Amino acid sequence: MHKFNPMNAAKLDNPTRRKYMPPFKTLEKFGLKQNGEGIFLDIGCGIGYFTIPAAKILAKGKVIGIDILDEMLELAKERSSGIENIEYKKCEEYSFPVGDSISDYVLLSNVLHEIQDKSRYINEIKRVLKIGGRVFVIEWRKRETNYGPPANHRISQEEVIKWFEEEGLKFVLEIDVSEHHYGLIFEK
């Protein structure tokens, strides 16, 4: 099981990543609209790579970034200083510190491949998602690249779709995120 090392935080925001996966464009591909509303939950928010742009796009909404690592949350808080509609919370791997049915949007970017018990994890996502709410999954394409987790730790689109559908979430659409990543949308 591949887990991200917080010592590599600088890799989370660099010119290469911004070129291949520009955060604003990526969120717009998933359907977020400028001056939008709603509650956006960024699970495994890391340094706020998507959290901060989501807060700017959903100017009338609220964004909650959660992570299991204090180091990541501290970096995210520093980077988002002055943005009023972001809140950060520490979470446990299978327990998110938010109420039932509060999120309109849930984002998992390069997180699912690090999770051992997929069913338990997806059910926790389902718990926090409103009826009609959407889950955006970004994962590494299941092939070898010169960075990212090894190919044998990556998961295919078909596997992710199967897991989410088994837990009662409807597959909506596949998004081409980058040459290295795919995106999937699910709905409750």
N, CA, C and O atoms as a DFTB+ gen file, in Angstrom:
752 C
 N C O
     1  1       0.847      -1.185       0.000
     2  2       0.000       0.000       0.000
     3  2       0.885       1.238       0.000
     4  3       1.691       1.435       0.910
     5  1       0.733       2.058      -1.012
     6  2       1.519       3.293      -1.148
     7  2       0.869       4.411      -0.334
     8  3      -0.318       4.690      -0.504
     9  1       1.626       5.042       0.535
    10  2       1.145       6.201       1.300
    11  2       2.043       7.384       0.979
    12  3       3.258       7.241       0.842
    13  1       1.420       8.567       0.860
    14  2       2.175       9.776       0.548
    15  2       3.024      10.193       1.737
    16  3       2.556      10.193       2.876
    17  1       4.257      10.545       1.473
    18  2       5.174      11.002       2.505
    19  2       5.122      12.533       2.563
    20  3       5.410      13.188       1.561
    21  1       4.760      13.121       3.720
    22  2       4.655      14.575       3.817
    23  2       5.972      15.304       3.554
    24  3       5.969      16.508       3.300
    25  1       7.094      14.589       3.612
    26  2       8.386      15.204       3.277
    27  2       8.425      15.596       1.796
    28  3       9.263      16.398       1.384
    29  1       7.515      15.027       0.999
    30  2       7.457      15.324      -0.436
    31  2       6.386      16.366      -0.768
    32  3       5.922      16.420      -1.907
    33  1       5.989      17.182       0.188
    34  2       4.911      18.162      -0.015
    35  2       5.180      19.098      -1.182
    36  3       4.241      19.528      -1.852
    37  1       6.442      19.421      -1.438
    38  2       6.772      20.329      -2.548
    39  2       6.333      19.758      -3.894
    40  3       6.086      20.513      -4.835
    41  1       6.235      18.440      -3.995
    42  2       5.799      17.809      -5.252
    43  2       4.317      18.078      -5.541
    44  3       3.866      17.919      -6.675
    45  1       3.565      18.484      -4.518
    46  2       2.126      18.666      -4.688
    47  2       1.758      19.943      -5.437
    48  3       0.641      20.069      -5.938
    49  1       2.686      20.886      -5.515
    50  2       2.430      22.095      -6.293
    51  2       3.731      22.501      -6.957
    52  3       4.615      23.088      -6.332
    53  1       3.827      22.180      -8.223
    54  2       5.018      22.512      -8.993
    55  2       4.594      22.818     -10.430
    56  3       3.465      22.511     -10.814
    57  1       5.472      23.411     -11.221
    58  2       5.092      23.783     -12.593
    59  2       4.596      22.615     -13.447
    60  3       3.687      22.782     -14.260
    61  1       5.190      21.435     -13.265
    62  2       4.758      20.274     -14.060
    63  2       3.324      19.897     -13.716
    64  3       2.509      19.674     -14.611
    65  1       3.009      19.825     -12.420
    66  2       1.648      19.464     -12.026
    67  2       0.654      20.519     -12.504
    68  3      -0.428      20.177     -12.980
    69  1       1.004      21.772     -12.384
    70  2       0.109      22.846     -12.829
    71  2      -0.106      22.797     -14.339
    72  3      -1.177      23.160     -14.826
    73  1       0.906      22.350     -15.079
    74  2       0.765      22.233     -16.533
    75  2      -0.199      21.093     -16.889
    76  3      -1.104      21.265     -17.706
    77  1       0.010      19.926     -16.261
    78  2      -0.795      18.757     -16.614
    79  2      -2.158      18.726     -15.927
    80  3      -3.109      18.159     -16.466
    81  1      -2.260      19.325     -14.753
    82  2      -3.520      19.287     -14.016
    83  2      -3.783      20.664     -13.390
    84  3      -3.734      20.819     -12.169
    85  1      -4.066      21.670     -14.250
    86  2      -4.330      22.995     -13.699
    87  2      -5.581      22.948     -12.810
    88  3      -6.640      22.517     -13.265
    89  1      -5.471      23.384     -11.549
    90  2      -6.571      23.157     -10.615
    91  2      -7.900      23.811     -11.002
    92  3      -8.949      23.181     -10.866
    93  1      -7.882      25.052     -11.478
    94  2      -9.143      25.708     -11.845
    95  2      -9.806      24.988     -13.011
    96  3     -10.998      24.686     -12.964
    97  1      -9.032      24.714     -14.058
    98  2      -9.578      24.030     -15.242
    99  2     -10.091      22.645     -14.894
   100  3     -11.133      22.217     -15.392
   101  1      -9.360      21.948     -14.040
   102  2      -9.756      20.598     -13.643
   103  2     -11.093      20.635     -12.910
   104  3     -11.975      19.825     -13.195
   105  1     -11.255      21.558     -11.974
   106  2     -12.525      21.675     -11.235
   107  2     -13.670      22.076     -12.164
   108  3     -14.801      21.623     -11.984
   109  1     -13.387      22.913     -13.145
   110  2     -14.421      23.288     -14.118
   111  2     -14.816      22.092     -14.980
   112  3     -15.985      21.949     -15.336
   113  1     -13.848      21.225     -15.322
   114  2     -14.165      20.002     -16.067
   115  2     -15.158      19.140     -15.283
   116  3     -16.007      18.469     -15.871
   117  1     -15.045      19.165     -13.955
   118  2     -15.952      18.397     -13.102
   119  2     -17.307      19.087     -12.935
   120  3     -18.226      18.515     -12.348
   121  1     -17.433      20.303     -13.442
   122  2     -18.741      20.961     -13.426
   123  2     -18.899      22.093     -12.429
   124  3     -20.000      22.629     -12.302
   125  1     -17.840      22.487     -11.709
   126  2     -17.973      23.632     -10.807
   127  2     -18.098      24.906     -11.646
   128  3     -17.421      25.065     -12.662
   129  1     -18.971      25.803     -11.204
   130  2     -19.236      27.047     -11.935
   131  2     -18.798      28.251     -11.112
   132  3     -18.970      28.278      -9.894
   133  1     -18.224      29.259     -11.798
   134  2     -17.817      30.498     -11.145
   135  2     -18.983      31.108     -10.376
   136  3     -20.127      31.073     -10.830
   137  1     -18.681      31.662      -9.215
   138  2     -19.683      32.254      -8.317
   139  2     -20.723      31.239      -7.867
   140  3     -21.859      31.591      -7.550
   141  1     -20.316      29.974      -7.846
   142  2     -21.223      28.906      -7.454
   143  2     -21.463      28.868      -5.958
   144  3     -20.827      29.566      -5.169
   145  1     -22.415      28.016      -5.611
   146  2     -22.795      27.816      -4.209
   147  2     -22.547      26.363      -3.842
   148  3     -22.109      25.563      -4.669
   149  1     -22.834      26.035      -2.588
   150  2     -22.755      24.656      -2.137
   151  2     -21.577      24.428      -1.220
   152  3     -20.722      25.293      -1.028
   153  1     -21.562      23.241      -0.663
   154  2     -20.482      22.837       0.238
   155  2     -19.620      21.812      -0.483
   156  3     -20.110      20.807      -0.998
   157  1     -18.339      22.091      -0.505
   158  2     -17.347      21.282      -1.200
   159  2     -16.418      20.690      -0.152
   160  3     -15.793      21.433       0.604
   161  1     -16.317      19.374      -0.092
   162  2     -15.442      18.690       0.852
   163  2     -14.268      18.098       0.085
   164  3     -14.451      17.240      -0.780
   165  1     -13.069      18.558       0.403
   166  2     -11.844      18.062      -0.222
   167  2     -11.187      17.090       0.757
   168  3     -10.566      17.497       1.738
   169  1     -11.339      15.787       0.465
   170  2     -10.825      14.740       1.350
   171  2      -9.384      14.428       0.954
   172  3      -9.097      14.092      -0.195
   173  1      -8.483      14.547       1.935
   174  2      -7.062      14.405       1.633
   175  2      -6.583      15.652       0.922
   176  3      -5.912      15.580      -0.107
   177  1      -6.935      16.800       1.486
   178  2      -6.717      18.094       0.825
   179  2      -5.245      18.446       0.647
   180  3      -4.908      19.302      -0.171
   181  1      -4.369      17.795       1.400
   182  2      -2.941      18.095       1.259
   183  2      -2.667      19.561       1.503
   184  3      -3.098      20.122       2.511
   185  1      -1.954      20.181       0.584
   186  2      -1.549      21.583       0.719
   187  2      -2.615      22.561       0.239
   188  3      -2.384      23.770       0.227
   189  1      -3.784      22.049      -0.156
   190  2      -4.859      22.920      -0.633
   191  2      -4.831      23.161      -2.130
   192  3      -5.404      24.139      -2.608
   193  1      -4.169      22.280      -2.881
   194  2      -4.037      22.432      -4.336
   195  2      -5.392      22.625      -5.015
   196  3      -5.530      23.474      -5.896
   197  1      -6.387      21.845      -4.608
   198  2      -7.743      22.015      -5.153
   199  2      -8.649      22.777      -4.193
   200  3      -9.625      23.386      -4.631
   201  1      -8.355      22.759      -2.913
   202  2      -9.199      23.405      -1.907
   203  2      -9.301      24.904      -2.168
   204  3     -10.394      25.470      -2.165
   205  1      -8.164      25.533      -2.392
   206  2      -8.121      26.986      -2.583
   207  2      -8.842      27.396      -3.866
   208  3      -9.676      28.300      -3.811
   209  1      -8.566      26.780      -5.020
   210  2      -9.327      27.126      -6.221
   211  2     -10.831      26.851      -6.078
   212  3     -11.650      27.615      -6.588
   213  1     -11.193      25.766      -5.387
   214  2     -12.624      25.471      -5.186
   215  2     -13.286      26.603      -4.416
   216  3     -14.410      26.992      -4.735
   217  1     -12.600      27.142      -3.397
   218  2     -13.160      28.244      -2.613
   219  2     -13.333      29.497      -3.471
   220  3     -14.288      30.253      -3.293
   221  1     -12.411      29.708      -4.393
   222  2     -12.516      30.873      -5.278
   223  2     -13.634      30.688      -6.303
   224  3     -14.351      31.639      -6.614
   225  1     -13.785      29.482      -6.824
   226  2     -14.857      29.207      -7.786
   227  2     -16.214      29.273      -7.092
   228  3     -17.136      29.917      -7.592
   229  1     -16.337      28.616      -5.952
   230  2     -17.603      28.585      -5.204
   231  2     -17.636      29.764      -4.228
   232  3     -17.707      29.588      -3.011
   233  1     -17.582      30.949      -4.791
   234  2     -17.481      32.166      -3.978
   235  2     -18.654      32.336      -3.023
   236  3     -18.515      32.971      -1.978
   237  1     -19.804      31.776      -3.370
   238  2     -20.992      31.866      -2.501
   239  2     -21.169      30.601      -1.666
   240  3     -22.173      30.443      -0.972
   241  1     -20.206      29.721      -1.737
   242  2     -20.294      28.451      -1.018
   243  2     -19.279      28.364       0.094
   244  3     -18.719      29.367       0.535
   245  1     -19.054      27.138       0.539
   246  2     -18.094      26.871       1.610
   247  2     -17.267      25.658       1.207
   248  3     -17.785      24.700       0.632
   249  1     -15.978      25.712       1.518
   250  2     -15.079      24.610       1.215
   251  2     -14.454      24.127       2.512
   252  3     -13.980      24.918       3.327
   253  1     -14.463      22.807       2.687
   254  2     -13.855      22.186       3.862
   255  2     -12.768      21.250       3.362
   256  3     -13.027      20.335       2.580
   257  1     -11.553      21.491       3.823
   258  2     -10.436      20.613       3.490
   259  2     -10.118      19.747       4.696
   260  3      -9.929      20.254       5.802
   261  1     -10.059      18.443       4.482
   262  2      -9.715      17.541       5.584
   263  2      -8.517      16.693       5.187
   264  3      -8.338      16.348       4.018
   265  1      -7.700      16.363       6.184
   266  2      -6.525      15.539       5.937
   267  2      -6.166      14.832       7.237
   268  3      -6.513      15.296       8.324
   269  1      -5.468      13.705       7.115
   270  2      -5.048      12.964       8.307
   271  2      -3.729      13.488       8.856
   272  3      -3.338      13.126       9.966
   273  1      -3.033      14.340       8.091
   274  2      -1.710      14.821       8.490
   275  2      -1.728      16.284       8.910
   276  3      -2.128      17.154       8.137
   277  1      -1.301      16.545      10.117
   278  2      -1.208      17.923      10.619
   279  2      -0.317      18.789       9.740
   280  3      -0.625      19.958       9.505
   281  1       0.794      18.221       9.249
   282  2       1.733      18.982       8.422
   283  2       1.047      19.527       7.174
   284  3       1.275      20.673       6.783
   285  1       0.212      18.706       6.554
   286  2      -0.489      19.138       5.343
   287  2      -1.489      20.244       5.665
   288  3      -1.577      21.237       4.944
   289  1      -2.235      20.071       6.741
   290  2      -3.222      21.074       7.131
   291  2      -2.565      22.415       7.433
   292  3      -3.112      23.462       7.087
   293  1      -1.406      22.394       8.070
   294  2      -0.699      23.645       8.373
   295  2      -0.266      24.348       7.086
   296  3      -0.419      25.563       6.957
   297  1       0.271      23.587       6.143
   298  2       0.665      24.167       4.853
   299  2      -0.547      24.746       4.120
   300  3      -0.478      25.842       3.563
   301  1      -1.643      24.009       4.124
   302  2      -2.859      24.471       3.447
   303  2      -3.373      25.763       4.082
   304  3      -3.769      26.689       3.374
   305  1      -3.368      25.824       5.402
   306  2      -3.832      27.033       6.101
   307  2      -2.968      28.240       5.739
   308  3      -3.488      29.330       5.502
   309  1      -1.657      28.044       5.697
   310  2      -0.754      29.144       5.316
   311  2      -1.042      29.630       3.903
   312  3      -1.100      30.833       3.649
   313  1      -1.222      28.692       2.992
   314  2      -1.436      29.035       1.581
   315  2      -2.784      29.707       1.333
   316  3      -2.932      30.443       0.357
   317  1      -3.760      29.468       2.194
   318  2      -5.094      30.015       1.963
   319  2      -5.425      31.176       2.900
   320  3      -6.591      31.540       3.058
   321  1      -4.414      31.745       3.509
   322  2      -4.612      32.868       4.418
   323  2      -5.415      33.981       3.727
   324  3      -5.096      34.388       2.610
   325  1      -6.436      34.455       4.395
   326  2      -7.260      35.536       3.859
   327  2      -8.471      35.082       3.058
   328  3      -9.322      35.903       2.715
   329  1      -8.565      33.796       2.756
   330  2      -9.738      33.297       2.031
   331  2     -10.768      32.904       3.084
   332  3     -10.523      32.017       3.902
   333  1     -11.911      33.563       3.059
   334  2     -12.899      33.457       4.141
   335  2     -13.747      32.177       4.113
   336  3     -14.209      31.727       5.162
   337  1     -13.955      31.594       2.949
   338  2     -14.904      30.475       2.855
   339  2     -14.229      29.097       2.853
   340  3     -14.753      28.141       2.282
   341  1     -13.059      29.009       3.499
   342  2     -12.362      27.725       3.659
   343  2     -12.225      27.422       5.143
   344  3     -11.954      28.298       5.964
   345  1     -12.424      26.144       5.452
   346  2     -12.202      25.654       6.804
   347  2     -11.394      24.361       6.675
   348  3     -11.636      23.569       5.764
   349  1     -10.450      24.147       7.567
   350  2      -9.648      22.925       7.556
   351  2      -9.876      22.145       8.838
   352  3      -9.996      22.717       9.922
   353  1      -9.935      20.816       8.693
   354  2     -10.145      19.949       9.846
   355  2      -9.288      18.706       9.705
   356  3      -9.081      18.192       8.606
   357  1      -8.794      18.236      10.840
   358  2      -8.061      16.967      10.849
   359  2      -9.087      15.830      10.877
   360  3     -10.108      15.914      11.561
   361  1      -8.798      14.775      10.127
   362  2      -9.713      13.637      10.091
   363  2      -8.961      12.351      10.395
   364  3      -7.731      12.311      10.412
   365  1      -9.723      11.324      10.630
   366  2      -9.198       9.965      10.706
   367  2      -9.434       9.352       9.326
   368  3     -10.239       9.862       8.547
   369  1      -8.746       8.279       9.033
   370  2      -8.836       7.701       7.688
   371  2     -10.262       7.312       7.294
   372  3     -10.659       7.501       6.144
   373  1     -11.034       6.771       8.239
   374  2     -12.385       6.316       7.904
   375  2     -13.460       7.104       8.643
   376  3     -14.590       6.634       8.778
   377  1     -13.123       8.284       9.115
   378  2     -14.077       9.096       9.871
   379  2     -13.831      10.572       9.576
   380  3     -12.792      11.125       9.938
   381  1     -14.800      11.200       8.916
   382  2     -14.661      12.595       8.528
   383  2     -15.406      13.478       9.521
   384  3     -16.549      13.176       9.866
   385  1     -14.790      14.561       9.988
   386  2     -15.362      15.403      11.047
   387  2     -16.410      16.394      10.548
   388  3     -16.329      17.591      10.820
   389  1     -17.391      15.876       9.814
   390  2     -18.504      16.700       9.320
   391  2     -19.795      15.915       9.496
   392  3     -19.780      14.696       9.667
   393  1     -20.902      16.628       9.453
   394  2     -22.198      15.996       9.667
   395  2     -22.667      15.158       8.492
   396  3     -22.055      15.148       7.424
   397  1     -23.768      14.456       8.714
   398  2     -24.382      13.634       7.673
   399  2     -24.996      14.530       6.599
   400  3     -25.537      15.594       6.898
   401  1     -24.906      14.093       5.365
   402  2     -25.592      14.730       4.233
   403  2     -25.361      16.236       4.146
   404  3     -26.310      16.994       3.948
   405  1     -24.103      16.680       4.292
   406  2     -23.846      18.124       4.228
   407  2     -23.195      18.574       2.923
   408  3     -23.282      19.749       2.567
   409  1     -22.539      17.653       2.202
   410  2     -21.724      18.052       1.052
   411  2     -22.487      17.945      -0.259
   412  3     -23.160      16.953      -0.539
   413  1     -22.356      19.005      -1.053
   414  2     -22.849      18.973      -2.428
   415  2     -21.817      18.321      -3.339
   416  3     -22.151      17.663      -4.325
   417  1     -20.533      18.527      -2.974
   418  2     -19.423      17.992      -3.757
   419  2     -18.384      17.400      -2.805
   420  3     -18.088      17.956      -1.747
   421  1     -17.842      16.252      -3.218
   422  2     -16.726      15.643      -2.495
   423  2     -15.640      15.368      -3.524
   424  3     -15.902      14.792      -4.580
   425  1     -14.416      15.785      -3.206
   426  2     -13.280      15.528      -4.080
   427  2     -12.303      14.585      -3.402
   428  3     -11.966      14.749      -2.229
   429  1     -11.851      13.587      -4.167
   430  2     -10.765      12.680      -3.744
   431  2      -9.716      12.744      -4.843
   432  3      -9.904      12.156      -5.908
   433  1      -8.640      13.430      -4.609
   434  2      -7.595      13.523      -5.622
   435  2      -6.388      12.706      -5.186
   436  3      -5.716      13.041      -4.210
   437  1      -6.123      11.642      -5.913
   438  2      -4.983      10.753      -5.639
   439  2      -4.981      10.242      -4.206
   440  3      -3.934      10.184      -3.561
   441  1      -6.149       9.876      -3.717
   442  2      -6.310       9.383      -2.350
   443  2      -6.717       7.912      -2.330
   444  3      -6.200       7.136      -1.526
   445  1      -7.630       7.529      -3.197
   446  2      -8.250       6.205      -3.118
   447  2      -7.234       5.064      -3.188
   448  3      -7.418       4.036      -2.537
   449  1      -6.169       5.232      -3.968
   450  2      -5.168       4.154      -4.067
   451  2      -4.424       3.934      -2.750
   452  3      -3.758       2.912      -2.585
   453  1      -4.527       4.886      -1.803
   454  2      -3.859       4.750      -0.500
   455  2      -4.747       4.086       0.556
   456  3      -4.295       3.833       1.672
   457  1      -6.000       3.806       0.211
   458  2      -6.984       3.314       1.184
   459  2      -7.076       1.794       1.127
   460  3      -7.232       1.213       0.053
   461  1      -6.978       1.155       2.290
   462  2      -7.060      -0.304       2.375
   463  2      -8.505      -0.798       2.220
   464  3      -8.789      -1.613       1.342
   465  1      -9.419      -0.309       3.070
   466  2     -10.806      -0.781       3.080
   467  2     -11.674       0.180       2.262
   468  3     -12.247       1.130       2.794
   469  1     -11.756      -0.090       0.969
   470  2     -12.466       0.808       0.042
   471  2     -13.951       0.921       0.391
   472  3     -14.512       2.015       0.341
   473  1     -14.586      -0.184       0.738
   474  2     -16.013      -0.175       1.058
   475  2     -16.304       0.748       2.239
   476  3     -17.209       1.580       2.177
   477  1     -15.547       0.600       3.292
   478  2     -15.735       1.436       4.478
   479  2     -15.525       2.916       4.146
   480  3     -16.273       3.778       4.607
   481  1     -14.513       3.192       3.354
   482  2     -14.175       4.566       2.970
   483  2     -15.287       5.185       2.122
   484  3     -15.715       6.312       2.374
   485  1     -15.746       4.450       1.128
   486  2     -16.799       4.959       0.245
   487  2     -18.101       5.164       1.022
   488  3     -18.848       6.102       0.742
   489  1     -18.369       4.312       1.974
   490  2     -19.571       4.504       2.795
   491  2     -19.473       5.749       3.666
   492  3     -20.492       6.384       3.937
   493  1     -18.288       6.108       4.103
   494  2     -18.113       7.354       4.856
   495  2     -18.318       8.560       3.921
   496  3     -18.888       9.571       4.331
   497  1     -17.864       8.452       2.693
   498  2     -18.130       9.504       1.699
   499  2     -19.637       9.629       1.478
   500  3     -20.188      10.729       1.456
   501  1     -20.279       8.497       1.318
   502  2     -21.731       8.472       1.093
   503  2     -22.478       9.127       2.264
   504  3     -23.469       9.828       2.059
   505  1     -22.002       8.898       3.471
   506  2     -22.642       9.469       4.663
   507  2     -22.659      10.997       4.614
   508  3     -23.658      11.616       4.978
   509  1     -21.566      11.605       4.170
   510  2     -21.464      13.067       4.208
   511  2     -22.066      13.752       2.979
   512  3     -22.223      14.973       2.959
   513  1     -22.402      12.966       1.962
   514  2     -22.906      13.505       0.699
   515  2     -24.422      13.679       0.726
   516  3     -25.148      12.797       1.186
   517  1     -24.892      14.820       0.231
   518  2     -26.331      15.056       0.094
   519  2     -26.891      14.180      -1.021
   520  3     -26.154      13.742      -1.905
   521  1     -28.199      13.928      -0.976
   522  2     -28.869      13.274      -2.107
   523  2     -28.689      14.192      -3.319
   524  3     -28.938      15.395      -3.232
   525  1     -28.261      13.632      -4.432
   526  2     -27.988      14.433      -5.623
   527  2     -26.584      15.018      -5.631
   528  3     -26.168      15.620      -6.621
   529  1     -25.842      14.845      -4.522
   530  2     -24.473      15.342      -4.447
   531  2     -23.539      14.517      -5.309
   532  3     -23.835      13.373      -5.653
   533  1     -22.411      15.110      -5.653
   534  2     -21.473      14.452      -6.563
   535  2     -20.105      14.231      -5.933
   536  3     -19.611      15.045      -5.154
   537  1     -19.518      13.106      -6.299
   538  2     -18.159      12.762      -5.885
   539  2     -17.278      12.858      -7.125
   540  3     -17.598      12.310      -8.179
   541  1     -16.163      13.566      -6.976
   542  2     -15.174      13.686      -8.042
   543  2     -13.943      12.897      -7.618
   544  3     -13.332      13.195      -6.591
   545  1     -13.583      11.902      -8.398
   546  2     -12.419      11.073      -8.104
   547  2     -11.357      11.340      -9.160
   548  3     -11.623      11.247     -10.358
   549  1     -10.158      11.671      -8.709
   550  2      -8.996      11.778      -9.597
   551  2      -8.011      10.717      -9.136
   552  3      -7.666      10.643      -7.957
   553  1      -7.566       9.906     -10.070
   554  2      -6.577       8.873      -9.753
   555  2      -5.568       8.749     -10.882
   556  3      -5.805       9.168     -12.015
   557  1      -4.428       8.155     -10.527
   558  2      -3.368       7.889     -11.490
   559  2      -3.824       6.834     -12.493
   560  3      -4.441       5.838     -12.114
   561  1      -3.521       7.050     -13.761
   562  2      -3.769       6.004     -14.757
   563  2      -2.909       4.796     -14.389
   564  3      -1.783       4.941     -13.913
   565  1      -3.453       3.615     -14.615
   566  2      -2.780       2.382     -14.174
   567  2      -1.693       1.988     -15.189
   568  3      -1.831       1.040     -15.963
   569  1      -0.620       2.761     -15.138
   570  2       0.549       2.465     -15.962
   571  2       1.768       3.119     -15.315
   572  3       1.637       4.006     -14.472
   573  1       2.933       2.676     -15.714
   574  2       4.185       3.183     -15.146
   575  2       4.463       4.580     -15.696
   576  3       4.332       4.826     -16.895
   577  1       4.849       5.486     -14.805
   578  2       5.288       6.828     -15.203
   579  2       6.558       7.144     -14.422
   580  3       6.947       6.397     -13.525
   581  1       7.196       8.249     -14.768
   582  2       8.458       8.580     -14.094
   583  2       8.245       9.261     -12.743
   584  3       9.212       9.643     -12.085
   585  1       6.989       9.416     -12.326
   586  2       6.700       9.926     -10.981
   587  2       5.355       9.385     -10.532
   588  3       4.612       8.799     -11.320
   589  1       5.052       9.586      -9.259
   590  2       3.811       9.039      -8.709
   591  2       4.045       7.645      -8.165
   592  3       5.165       7.136      -8.194
   593  1       2.979       7.028      -7.666
   594  2       3.116       5.686      -7.090
   595  2       3.426       4.642      -8.169
   596  3       3.124       4.852      -9.344
   597  1       4.023       3.527      -7.770
   598  2       4.287       2.454      -8.742
   599  2       2.976       1.967      -9.376
   600  3       1.917       2.022      -8.751
   601  1       3.063       1.502     -10.593
   602  2       1.873       1.069     -11.346
   603  2       1.069       0.010     -10.594
   604  3      -0.159       0.000     -10.680
   605  1       1.732      -0.875      -9.865
   606  2       0.995      -1.932      -9.157
   607  2       0.227      -1.404      -7.942
   608  3      -0.547      -2.150      -7.342
   609  1       0.422      -0.141      -7.569
   610  2      -0.351       0.480      -6.482
   611  2      -1.508       1.317      -7.030
   612  3      -2.347       1.794      -6.265
   613  1      -1.554       1.494      -8.331
   614  2      -2.584       2.312      -8.964
   615  2      -3.828       1.469      -9.226
   616  3      -3.768       0.240      -9.265
   617  1      -4.955       2.153      -9.403
   618  2      -6.214       1.434      -9.609
   619  2      -6.873       1.905     -10.904
   620  3      -6.826       3.085     -11.251
   621  1      -7.473       0.975     -11.596
   622  2      -8.090       1.290     -12.889
   623  2      -9.448       1.964     -12.703
   624  3     -10.068       1.876     -11.644
   625  1      -9.885       2.630     -13.749
   626  2     -11.207       3.250     -13.748
   627  2     -12.288       2.211     -13.470
   628  3     -13.229       2.468     -12.719
   629  1     -12.149       1.035     -14.081
   630  2     -13.149      -0.021     -13.931
   631  2     -13.270      -0.464     -12.465
   632  3     -14.374      -0.697     -11.971
   633  1     -12.129      -0.578     -11.777
   634  2     -12.160      -0.969     -10.368
   635  2     -12.879       0.081      -9.524
   636  3     -13.707      -0.254      -8.677
   637  1     -12.554       1.360      -9.765
   638  2     -13.162       2.445      -8.989
   639  2     -14.676       2.483      -9.234
   640  3     -15.458       2.611      -8.291
   641  1     -15.078       2.372     -10.485
   642  2     -16.510       2.390     -10.813
   643  2     -17.219       1.240     -10.104
   644  3     -18.292       1.429      -9.531
   645  1     -16.630       0.062     -10.140
   646  2     -17.227      -1.114      -9.489
   647  2     -17.404      -0.865      -7.989
   648  3     -18.474      -1.133      -7.443
   649  1     -16.366      -0.357      -7.318
   650  2     -16.445      -0.125      -5.872
   651  2     -17.538       0.879      -5.517
   652  3     -18.312       0.644      -4.589
   653  1     -17.611       1.985      -6.237
   654  2     -18.610       3.011      -5.932
   655  2     -20.026       2.510      -6.228
   656  3     -20.951       2.764      -5.456
   657  1     -20.190       1.807      -7.336
   658  2     -21.521       1.271      -7.668
   659  2     -21.958       0.218      -6.658
   660  3     -23.136       0.147      -6.310
   661  1     -21.022      -0.601      -6.183
   662  2     -21.368      -1.606      -5.166
   663  2     -21.879      -0.959      -3.881
   664  3     -22.655      -1.567      -3.144
   665  1     -21.447       0.266      -3.615
   666  2     -21.887       0.984      -2.409
   667  2     -23.067       1.904      -2.684
   668  3     -23.440       2.707      -1.829
   669  1     -23.658       1.794      -3.874
   670  2     -24.897       2.501      -4.159
   671  2     -24.761       3.888      -4.763
   672  3     -25.740       4.633      -4.813
   673  1     -23.579       4.248      -5.221
   674  2     -23.411       5.536      -5.892
   675  2     -23.419       5.308      -7.400
   676  3     -22.874       4.323      -7.897
   677  1     -24.039       6.223      -8.106
   678  2     -24.238       6.070      -9.553
   679  2     -23.068       6.690     -10.317
   680  3     -22.707       7.843     -10.081
   681  1     -22.477       5.917     -11.236
   682  2     -21.436       6.441     -12.113
   683  2     -22.087       7.372     -13.130
   684  3     -23.069       7.004     -13.775
   685  1     -21.535       8.582     -13.272
   686  2     -22.107       9.584     -14.171
   687  2     -21.255       9.792     -15.416
   688  3     -21.764       9.781     -16.537
   689  1     -19.945       9.983     -15.210
   690  2     -19.120      10.419     -16.335
   691  2     -17.642      10.207     -16.043
   692  3     -17.207      10.292     -14.895
   693  1     -16.865       9.927     -17.104
   694  2     -15.408       9.914     -16.993
   695  2     -14.876      11.202     -17.606
   696  3     -15.346      11.640     -18.656
   697  1     -13.890      11.806     -16.944
   698  2     -13.283      13.062     -17.376
   699  2     -11.818      12.792     -17.700
   700  3     -11.141      12.073     -16.965
   701  1     -11.334      13.359     -18.784
   702  2      -9.910      13.276     -19.098
   703  2      -9.211      14.395     -18.338
   704  3      -9.281      15.557     -18.736
   705  1      -8.547      14.053     -17.260
   706  2      -7.896      15.056     -16.418
   707  2      -6.527      15.418     -16.974
   708  3      -6.210      16.599     -17.116
   709  1      -5.710      14.415     -17.289
   710  2      -4.376      14.652     -17.844
   711  2      -3.883      13.359     -18.462
   712  3      -4.563      12.334     -18.406
   713  1      -2.704      13.410     -19.050
   714  2      -2.168      12.171     -19.619
   715  2      -1.818      11.160     -18.538
   716  3      -1.688       9.969     -18.818
   717  1      -1.664      11.630     -17.296
   718  2      -1.302      10.747     -16.190
   719  2      -2.470      10.410     -15.263
   720  3      -2.361       9.495     -14.446
   721  1      -3.584      11.134     -15.378
   722  2      -4.714      10.980     -14.448
   723  2      -6.051      10.891     -15.178
   724  3      -6.248      11.498     -16.231
   725  1      -6.947      10.129     -14.600
   726  2      -8.328      10.111     -15.066
   727  2      -9.213      10.692     -13.979
   728  3      -8.822      10.768     -12.815
   729  1     -10.404      11.098     -14.372
   730  2     -11.374      11.612     -13.425
   731  2     -12.704      10.898     -13.598
   732  3     -13.103      10.585     -14.720
   733  1     -13.383      10.642     -12.501
   734  2     -14.686       9.985     -12.531
   735  2     -15.652      10.795     -11.679
   736  3     -15.276      11.349     -10.646
   737  1     -16.901      10.855     -12.127
   738  2     -17.945      11.534     -11.363
   739  2     -18.996      10.496     -10.965
   740  3     -19.443       9.693     -11.784
   741  1     -19.376      10.536      -9.684
   742  2     -20.429       9.677      -9.148
   743  2     -21.471      10.570      -8.494
   744  3     -21.183      11.704      -8.110
   745  1     -22.685      10.045      -8.374
   746  2     -23.769      10.815      -7.762
   747  2     -24.535       9.953      -6.765
   748  3     -24.723       8.754      -6.970
   749  1     -24.972      10.594      -5.677
   750  2     -25.785       9.900      -4.683
   751  2     -27.251      10.115      -5.014
   752  3     -28.124       9.617      -4.304
